[in-house]
Amino acid sequence: MQYVYVLQSKLDKDLYIGCTNDIKKRLVLHNAKKVNSTKKRTPLVLIYYEAFINPTDAFNREIFLKSGWGRNNLRKLLHNHLHR
């Protein structure tokens, strides 16, 4: 199983989008400052994920969510969480 996940930094409230086959381990690595792109933005909280059977489908979804259209779609989907 592959997961596309969205983390939110408690420090700057910004979002991080990633892809992994072990979401729990990946969250631990992010918060342990072992991931360069997020190590200065910890602590991070998992706010959304999607599961995929096919790794290529997951990777394509990650690419989409990182695009302008995808980020807008994600912000609409998570509107209530992001504006509380």
N, C-alpha and C positions, 0 to 999 in steps of 0.2 A: 504494500500500500504506500502511495506517495501522498504527501500533504503539502498544500499551499497554505501558508499561514501569514497572519498579520499581527505584528507586535506593536504596542504603543509604549513609547518612552514616558515614564513618570516624570522625567527631568524636563523634557521640552514638549511633551504631548505629541510629537511627530510620530509618523507610522513607518514601519519597516515591513517589507513583503519578502518572503523567502519560500523555499521549497526544500523538503526533506523526507526521508523515509522513517525517521524517528523523532516525532515532534517534541516529546518530553525531554529527550537528551539534547536536542537542539536548543530548547529554551534554557536549559541549564548552562550550556556553552555560552549562549548570549549573555546571560546574567553573570557568568564567571569572567566576563571580559575576554573571552577566547576568540571572538569574532571581530575582526578589525573594523567592519563598517558600523558596529553598534557599541563598541567598548567604551566610548565616551558618552553614551546616552543611557546607561543603566540607572536604575532598574527598568526592566521591560516586562510588560504584561501581555499575555496572549489574549487577543480580543476577538479573533475570528480564524477559522480554518475551513478548508474544503479537502475531502479525501478523494483520491483517484486510484483506480486499479492500474491504469496505464501511465508509466512515468512520462511519456511524451505529452500526454494530455495535461498532466500536472505542470510540466515545464512551459507549455504553451499558455496555460492559464496564468502562471506567474508573470510571463512576459506581458500579457494583456493587462494584468492588474498594475504593472509598473508603468504602463503607458498613460497618457493624459486621459483618454477615454476610460480606461480601467480604473484609474484613481477617482475620477468623478463618479463612476458606477459604485465603487466601494464606499465613498463618502455618503452617497444616497442610501446605500444599504445599511450603513452603520450610523445614520444620522442621529438617532436617539442617544446612542452611546457617546458620540463625539460632541454633542451639544448639551451635555448635562452639567 
